[in-house]
Amino acid sequence: MFIVVYHYKVPPEKAREYVLLERRAMEICLKHGCLAIELYRDAKDPSHWMEIERFRDEEHYMKVREAVEGDERMKRLYEEFTNLIDVERCEAEKRIYLRML
């Protein structure tokens, strides 16, 4: 199993819009082969969000990522995302994890 974890800062007043946007993005990622996607909001800090994407292995991740990045629908969603939050102040953090056990 290969997972990619993103951390985002989203202003709490924009949470509803963000969730709707994520729902649309998740559909695109899943159609291109992502195995699963989970979205969480921090219980103590409502501006901190975490997204977990699951793939079979790194090769599968790269294949899905390439397809998603080439999808015009995702390009439009990314524009909406950058308009929704201040990207410079709310930059996403991306980490990659390998399952060890």
C-alpha positions in Angstrom: 0.0 0.0 0.0 1.2 3.5 -0.9 -0.5 6.5 0.6 -0.2 10.2 0.0 -1.3 12.7 2.7 -2.1 16.3 2.1 -2.6 18.9 4.8 -4.5 22.1 4.0 -5.4 25.2 5.8 -8.9 26.3 4.8 -10.7 29.3 6.5 -13.6 27.8 8.5 -16.1 30.1 6.8 -15.1 28.4 3.5 -15.4 24.8 4.8 -18.7 24.0 3.0 -17.4 25.2 -0.3 -14.2 23.3 0.2 -16.0 20.0 0.9 -18.2 20.4 -2.2 -15.1 21.1 -4.3 -13.3 18.1 -2.7 -16.2 15.8 -3.5 -16.0 16.7 -7.2 -12.2 16.2 -7.2 -12.5 12.9 -5.4 -14.8 11.5 -8.1 -12.2 12.4 -10.8 -9.3 10.8 -8.8 -11.3 7.6 -8.2 -12.3 7.4 -11.8 -8.7 7.6 -12.8 -7.8 4.7 -10.5 -7.1 6.0 -7.0 -8.1 3.2 -4.6 -9.6 5.3 -1.9 -9.7 8.9 -0.6 -10.5 10.1 2.9 -11.0 13.7 4.1 -10.7 14.8 7.7 -10.9 18.0 9.6 -8.9 18.6 12.8 -11.1 18.4 15.9 -9.3 21.3 17.6 -8.4 23.5 14.7 -11.3 23.7 12.2 -9.0 25.3 9.6 -6.7 22.3 9.4 -7.8 19.6 6.9 -6.1 16.3 6.0 -6.7 14.3 2.8 -5.4 10.7 2.5 -5.2 9.0 -0.9 -4.5 5.3 -1.3 -2.7 3.5 -4.1 -1.3 0.0 -4.7 2.3 1.2 -5.0 4.4 4.2 -6.2 4.1 3.2 -9.9 0.3 3.1 -9.6 0.3 6.5 -7.8 2.4 8.0 -10.7 0.1 6.6 -13.3 -3.0 8.0 -11.6 -1.4 11.3 -10.9 -0.4 11.8 -14.5 -4.0 11.0 -15.6 -5.5 13.3 -13.0 -3.2 16.2 -13.9 -4.1 15.8 -17.6 -7.8 15.9 -16.9 -9.3 19.3 -17.9 -12.0 18.9 -15.1 -9.3 18.8 -12.5 -7.5 21.8 -13.9 -10.8 23.8 -13.5 -11.2 22.5 -10.0 -7.7 23.5 -9.1 -8.5 27.0 -10.2 -11.6 27.0 -8.0 -9.5 25.7 -5.1 -6.9 28.5 -5.5 -9.8 31.1 -5.7 -11.3 29.6 -2.5 -8.3 30.0 -0.3 -5.2 32.1 -0.2 -2.8 29.6 -1.6 0.3 31.5 -0.5 -0.9 31.6 3.1 -2.6 28.2 3.0 -0.1 26.2 1.1 -0.7 22.4 1.0 1.8 20.1 2.6 2.2 16.8 0.9 3.8 13.7 2.5 4.2 10.2 1.1 4.0 7.1 3.3 4.8 3.4 2.6 3.0 0.7 4.5 5.5 -1.3 6.5 3.4 -3.9 8.3 
